[in-house]
Amino acid sequence: MEVIIRPDADAAARLAARIIAHDLRANPKLVLGLATGRTMEAVYGRLVRLHHDERLDFSLCQTFNLDEYVGLRAEDPHSYRHYMDEHLFNEVNIDPRNTHLPDGCALDLAEECEAYEALIRRCGGIDLQLLGIGRAGHIGFNEPLSALMSRTRVKALSPRTLAQNAPLFDVATKMPRRAITMGVGTILESRRCLLLATGAEKAEIIAKAVEGPISSMISATALQLHAHCTVIVDEAAAESLAERDYYRWIFDNEPEWTGYRHL
Ligand code: F6R
């Protein structure tokens, strides 16, 4: 695992966007895993700017989102499909047919989950998976007790997730209590994972995810098993990391890592 500490949330999002852009330029047919949420808005904002200012080309890439609420139609302003259209897809030259999210309104949800996994496989697997982290440590909607080998499935949302995201709904009670999410095992099969966390409210959970014991109670800890996982945090989210001075030293001194400074 690489832990990169940037001075503030803006610099952290900028680096995440630059890494995505770098990989997309190296492979225009990149299969990109995407996340939603407040943290990612800055990353998508940056990617849109890179598209306009530096002609970053999305025309051949495929995207797979981590999750979608059960019961929300694509046109619902609270759906993750709507979020993605608004923050990224409508703003860049991506082919809408190449943008994939699970269908939370599918008649047979189990079949939908299997079909999503099959589609990821058919596209050759995910090259780069962007991740946020919930305050209780979920990646995607892999809530406490998510098996470390779990696949795409329906998950009941935990009370902490409901509390975290209900304010985003105009009427809090309208928030669905279930979502389709890629499993921890699905995420771990991505060739590279890129987790971004910013702000003081993420400090405690980032320390547990990066430096704590691996546990299905905190699905982000499973990223410690991944051979190529980069964690980008700002100073506020890095505050509780016991080894933060070490991570800073590596970033400043190790040739392999200093490459990030040119991005
Ligand atoms: C959403 C997702 C979630 C969020 C996490 C953090 O697609 O995968 O795991 O990344 O809940 O959300 P924010 O950024 O709103 O704190």
Residues whose N, C-alpha, C, O or C-beta is under 5 A from the ligand:
A	BS01	F6R	A35 T36 G37 R38 T39 M40 L66 D67 L131 G132 I133 G134 H138 I139 G140 F141
